[in-house]
Amino acid sequence: MQEFRRRIEHHIEHVKSVGAHCSTEETTKQALILPLLDILGFSPYDPTKVKAEYGADFPGAKNHERVDYALFSNDVPVLFIEAKAYSANLTNHCPQLSRYYNATPEVAVAAITNGREWRFFTDLDNRNIMDKEPFLVIDFAGGDEDVAEQLERFHYDRLEPDALRALAEENVYLHAFKGAITSALRDCGQDFVRYVAQQAGVQRQLNAKFLDSMQPLVKQAVAQSISSMVATSLSAPEVMPPAAPVEVVADEDADIVDPNNAKIITTADEQNLFKICCDILPEEDLQPRDTESYFSVVHGGKSNRWLFRFWGDKKNPAVQFIVPLTDAHHTEISRAGLLIGASDQVLLGKPENLYRLVGIVGDALAYCKDDENFRRKGRGGDAE
């Protein structure tokens, strides 16, 4: 395989260096296509393996149609190749290749190429009818690292009709799966968020409102997971700790003293807590607010729209959310391994444990965004 890879890499450089000089179809055949067939074990000088201008007549249609090259294995044609000039648009010539392919049932794969780009077709949709879309496209100008591995499947020593159809099916599914996964990870739609929440064991009613509030967090989790997988290498199995929160390093600058009131000291834990809240709710209009008594995170710059208040100077640091705690919230707190103290305060322990309460944080944000909750005097403070 190492020697084969070396020859393919050399051929790719050859195509890049002389391709622009192949202005005709015949020059492209001689300079770019036949050398690759030789690398694949199909010597152009062996008529038992390669036959040029091979007859591929379709009964009742055009007579005397000929495909440029037919590759043989055990005296059976298994791969047709239609050659075009280096500058040709291959899409325009696919119907011609289809006629050749459909006229010869024993052929498993057909390819069209301009020497730089190779498009491979088979008959996955309807047997003996060439598919409209290629199952594999190889572009020597594209810089793909696995070109040699892909082409090795077409080597004379390995080329078998059933194996080629299996390869085609694998590539079609792989392309479809990659597209679906990429779309799901990029968009993080409700179905994907619901799946993640279910797999994570979130004990909440997965309604549209909750799923929408969790979408930014799921997007962030996807990005962090992909980065982590790349960093640790996919080749090594990664042992994931059970439901461990993300560790956030405290601000090394430590406490910040309010220049207008020396009694208001924003501690490292409070700074950290605000960063975590912004991490959970990215791109939201959040601000930290500190007082002599407690620290809070508010929405929209309005002091009465506080998501939560934090008391970090207690023996057990605690938070109190603006939203009244429901049974679902109590379940979430219990699953997080946290306790509820007086006045529905959650004994947080350390700022990082806020990651365990993302559902309640999201509900608190939704509460603060709803103007109806502030049209009268209520839990949030004075009416607006």
C-alpha positions in Angstrom: 0.0 0.0 0.0 2.9 2.4 0.7 4.3 2.0 -2.8 0.8 2.4 -4.3 0.3 5.6 -2.2 3.6 7.0 -3.4 2.7 6.4 -7.1 -0.7 8.0 -6.6 0.8 11.1 -5.0 3.3 11.3 -7.9 0.5 11.1 -10.4 -1.5 13.8 -8.7 1.5 16.1 -9.0 1.9 15.1 -12.6 -1.8 16.0 -13.3 -1.3 19.4 -11.6 1.8 20.2 -13.6 0.8 19.1 -17.1 -3.0 19.2 -17.0 -3.4 22.7 -18.5 -1.5 21.5 -21.6 -4.0 18.7 -22.3 -6.3 20.7 -24.6 -7.7 17.8 -26.5 -9.4 14.5 -25.4 -6.7 12.4 -27.0 -3.9 14.2 -25.2 -5.8 13.9 -21.9 -6.1 10.1 -22.4 -2.4 9.7 -23.2 -1.0 12.0 -20.5 -3.4 11.7 -17.6 -5.8 8.8 -17.9 -3.8 5.8 -19.2 -1.0 6.4 -16.6 -3.5 6.2 -13.8 -5.0 2.9 -15.3 -1.4 1.5 -15.3 -1.0 2.4 -11.6 -4.3 0.6 -10.9 -2.9 -2.6 -12.5 -4.7 -2.1 -15.8 -1.9 -2.0 -18.3 -3.0 -0.1 -21.5 -0.8 -2.6 -23.4 -2.8 -5.7 -22.1 -6.0 -6.2 -24.1 -7.2 -8.8 -21.6 -7.5 -6.0 -19.1 -8.1 -2.8 -21.1 -10.0 -2.5 -24.4 -10.3 0.8 -26.1 -13.3 1.9 -28.1 -15.4 -1.0 -26.7 -18.8 -1.6 -28.3 -21.7 -0.8 -26.0 -24.7 -0.8 -28.2 -28.2 -0.6 -26.7 -30.6 -2.7 -28.6 -33.2 -0.7 -30.5 -31.3 2.6 -29.9 -28.2 4.0 -31.4 -25.9 1.4 -33.0 -22.1 1.2 -33.0 -21.8 3.2 -29.7 -18.4 2.8 -28.2 -17.1 3.7 -24.8 -13.5 4.9 -24.6 -12.2 2.2 -22.2 -13.6 -1.0 -20.8 -11.7 -2.6 -17.9 -11.9 -6.3 -17.7 -11.6 -8.8 -14.8 -11.6 -12.5 -15.6 -12.7 -11.8 -19.1 -15.8 -9.8 -17.9 -16.1 -6.0 -18.4 -16.6 -4.5 -15.0 -15.8 -0.8 -15.4 -16.5 1.6 -18.3 -14.5 4.8 -18.6 -15.6 7.8 -20.7 -12.8 10.3 -21.3 -13.1 14.0 -21.9 -10.6 16.8 -22.4 -9.0 18.3 -19.3 -11.1 21.5 -19.5 -14.4 19.7 -20.2 -17.5 20.0 -17.9 -18.2 16.4 -17.0 -21.9 17.0 -16.1 -22.8 17.6 -19.7 -21.6 14.2 -20.8 -23.1 11.9 -18.1 -26.2 10.9 -20.3 -23.8 9.5 -22.9 -22.0 7.4 -20.2 -25.4 6.3 -19.0 -26.3 4.8 -22.4 -23.1 2.8 -22.4 -23.6 1.5 -18.9 -27.3 0.6 -19.4 -26.5 -1.4 -22.5 -24.0 -3.7 -20.6 -25.6 -5.4 -17.5 -22.4 -7.1 -16.4 -20.6 -3.8 -15.9 -20.7 -2.8 -12.2 -19.3 0.7 -12.3 -18.9 3.5 -14.9 -16.6 6.5 -14.6 -16.3 9.8 -16.5 -13.1 11.8 -16.2 -11.2 14.7 -17.6 -8.0 13.4 -16.1 -8.3 15.7 -13.1 -11.8 14.8 -11.8 -13.2 11.3 -11.7 -16.9 10.6 -11.1 -17.9 7.0 -10.4 -21.4 5.7 -10.9 -23.3 2.5 -10.3 -26.9 1.2 -10.2 -28.1 1.4 -6.6 -31.5 2.9 -7.4 -32.5 0.5 -10.2 -30.4 -2.5 -11.2 -28.7 -2.1 -14.6 -29.8 1.6 -14.8 -27.0 4.0 -14.0 -27.7 6.3 -11.1 -28.0 10.0 -11.8 -25.6 11.0 -9.1 -22.1 9.6 -8.7 -21.4 7.6 -5.5 -17.8 8.8 -5.5 -16.0 11.9 -6.8 -12.3 12.2 -6.7 -10.7 15.5 -7.6 -6.9 15.6 -7.8 -6.9 19.3 -7.4 -8.9 19.0 -4.2 -6.1 17.9 -1.9 -8.0 15.0 -0.3 -5.7 12.9 1.9 -7.5 9.6 1.3 -7.4 9.6 -2.5 -5.0 6.6 -2.5 -7.2 4.6 -0.1 -10.2 5.3 -2.3 -8.5 4.4 -5.6 -7.0 1.3 -4.1 -10.4 -0.3 -4.1 -10.4 -0.1 -7.9 -7.1 -1.9 -8.3 -7.1 -4.9 -10.6 -6.3 -7.3 -7.8 -9.3 -6.1 -5.7 -11.8 -5.1 -8.4 -14.9 -7.2 -8.1 -18.5 -6.2 -9.2 -20.1 -7.1 -5.8 -17.3 -5.3 -3.9 -17.7 -2.2 -6.0 -21.4 -2.1 -5.5 -20.8 -2.5 -1.7 -18.3 0.4 -1.9 -20.8 2.5 -3.7 -23.5 1.8 -1.2 -21.1 2.6 1.7 -20.1 6.0 0.1 -23.7 7.0 -0.6 -24.8 6.2 3.0 -21.6 7.8 4.4 -22.3 11.0 2.4 -25.9 11.1 3.5 -25.0 10.5 7.2 -22.3 13.2 7.2 -24.8 15.6 5.7 -27.4 14.8 8.3 -25.0 14.9 11.2 -23.5 18.2 10.0 -26.9 19.7 9.6 -28.0 18.5 13.1 -24.9 19.8 14.8 -25.0 23.1 13.0 -28.7 23.9 13.5 -29.4 22.1 16.8 -33.2 21.9 16.0 -35.8 20.9 18.5 -35.6 17.2 17.7 -31.9 17.2 18.2 -32.2 19.2 21.5 -34.9 16.8 22.7 -32.6 13.8 21.8 -29.7 15.3 23.8 -31.9 16.2 26.7 -33.3 12.6 26.8 -29.9 11.0 26.6 -28.7 13.3 29.3 -31.5 12.2 31.6 -33.0 15.7 32.0 -36.0 15.4 34.2 -38.1 18.1 32.7 -41.2 18.4 30.5 -39.6 18.7 27.1 -42.0 21.2 25.7 -41.2 23.7 22.9 -40.5 26.5 25.3 -38.0 24.5 27.3 -36.3 23.1 24.2 -36.0 26.6 22.7 -34.4 27.9 25.9 -31.9 25.0 25.8 -30.9 25.3 22.2 -28.0 27.8 22.8 -26.7 25.6 25.6 -26.8 22.5 23.4 -25.0 24.4 20.6 -22.3 25.3 23.1 -22.1 21.7 24.4 -21.7 20.5 20.8 -18.9 22.9 20.1 -17.1 22.0 23.3 -17.5 18.3 22.7 -16.1 18.5 19.2 -13.2 20.6 20.4 -12.5 18.1 23.2 -12.6 15.1 20.8 -10.2 16.8 18.5 -7.9 17.7 21.3 -7.8 14.2 22.8 -7.7 12.5 19.4 -10.4 10.2 18.1 -8.1 7.3 18.0 -7.9 7.0 21.7 -11.1 6.0 23.7 -12.1 8.8 26.0 -13.5 7.9 29.4 -16.1 10.5 30.3 -16.8 11.2 33.9 -20.5 10.8 34.9 -22.3 14.2 34.7 -19.3 16.1 35.7 -19.8 19.9 35.5 -17.3 22.0 33.5 -14.6 23.4 35.7 -14.2 27.2 35.4 -11.0 28.7 36.7 -11.6 31.6 39.1 -10.4 35.0 38.2 -6.8 35.3 39.2 -7.3 39.0 40.0 -9.4 37.9 43.0 -11.8 40.3 44.7 -12.9 43.6 43.1 -13.7 46.4 45.5 -16.3 49.0 44.5 -14.5 52.4 44.3 -17.7 54.1 45.5 -18.4 51.8 48.4 -15.7 49.8 50.1 -18.3 47.5 51.6 -19.3 46.1 48.2 -16.7 43.5 47.3 -17.3 41.3 44.2 -15.5 38.1 45.1 -13.7 35.7 42.7 -16.6 33.3 43.2 -19.2 36.0 42.2 -17.2 36.9 39.1 -17.0 33.2 38.2 -20.7 32.8 38.8 -21.5 35.5 36.3 -19.1 34.0 33.7 -20.9 30.7 34.1 -24.3 32.2 33.7 -23.1 33.9 30.5 -21.7 30.5 29.4 -25.2 28.9 30.0 -27.0 31.8 28.3 -24.8 33.1 25.5 -25.6 36.2 23.6 -28.2 37.3 26.3 -28.3 40.8 27.7 -27.0 40.0 31.2 -25.2 42.2 33.7 -23.7 41.5 37.2 -25.0 43.5 40.1 -23.4 43.5 43.5 -24.7 45.0 46.8 -23.5 44.9 50.4 -25.9 42.0 51.0 -25.9 39.8 47.9 -24.7 39.4 44.3 -27.1 39.1 41.4 -27.3 38.7 37.7 -29.9 40.9 36.0 -31.4 41.0 32.5 -31.7 44.1 30.4 -29.9 46.3 32.9 -33.0 46.3 35.1 -32.4 45.6 38.8 -35.8 44.1 39.4 -35.3 41.5 36.6 -32.7 39.4 38.4 -32.3 35.8 37.3 -30.9 34.9 40.7 -29.3 36.3 43.8 -26.2 34.7 45.4 -25.0 34.7 48.9 -21.4 33.6 49.0 -20.5 34.6 52.5 -22.5 31.9 54.1 -21.3 28.5 55.4 -23.2 27.0 52.5 -23.2 29.5 49.6 -26.7 29.7 48.1 -28.7 31.1 45.2 -32.4 32.1 45.0 -34.0 32.2 41.6 -36.6 34.8 40.6 -38.9 32.1 39.2 -41.0 30.2 41.8 -39.6 26.7 42.1 -42.0 24.0 40.7 -42.0 20.2 41.3 -39.9 19.9 38.1 -37.4 22.3 39.5 -37.2 20.4 42.8 -36.5 17.2 40.8 -33.8 18.9 38.8 -32.2 20.2 42.0 -32.3 16.7 43.5 -30.8 15.1 40.4 -28.0 17.7 40.6 -27.2 16.4 44.1 -28.0 19.8 45.7 -30.2 20.7 48.6 -32.9 23.4 49.1 -32.6 25.6 52.1 -34.9 28.3 53.6 -37.0 30.5 51.3 -36.4 28.1 48.3 -32.7 29.0 48.3 -30.6 26.3 46.6 -27.4 25.4 48.5 -25.0 25.8 45.6 -21.7 24.9 47.3 -19.5 26.3 44.6 -20.2 28.4 41.5 -19.5 25.5 39.1 -22.6 23.8 40.4 -24.8 26.3 38.5 -24.0 24.2 35.4 -26.2 21.5 37.1 -29.2 23.8 37.1 -29.3 25.0 33.5 -33.1 24.3 33.3 -33.9 26.6 36.1 -31.5 29.2 34.8 -33.3 29.1 31.5 -36.7 29.4 33.1 -35.5 32.4 35.2 -34.4 34.1 32.0 -37.8 33.4 30.4 -39.5 34.8 33.5 -37.4 38.0 33.3 -38.2 38.5 29.6 -41.9 38.3 30.1 -43.2 41.8 30.8 -46.4 40.5 32.3 -44.5 39.4 35.3 -43.5 43.0 36.0 -46.6 45.0 35.4 -47.6 44.7 39.0 -45.6 44.5 42.2 -44.4 40.9 42.6 -41.5 38.7 43.4 -39.2 40.6 41.1 -39.6 43.9 42.9 -41.3 47.1 42.1 -43.6 47.2 39.1 -42.4 48.9 36.0 
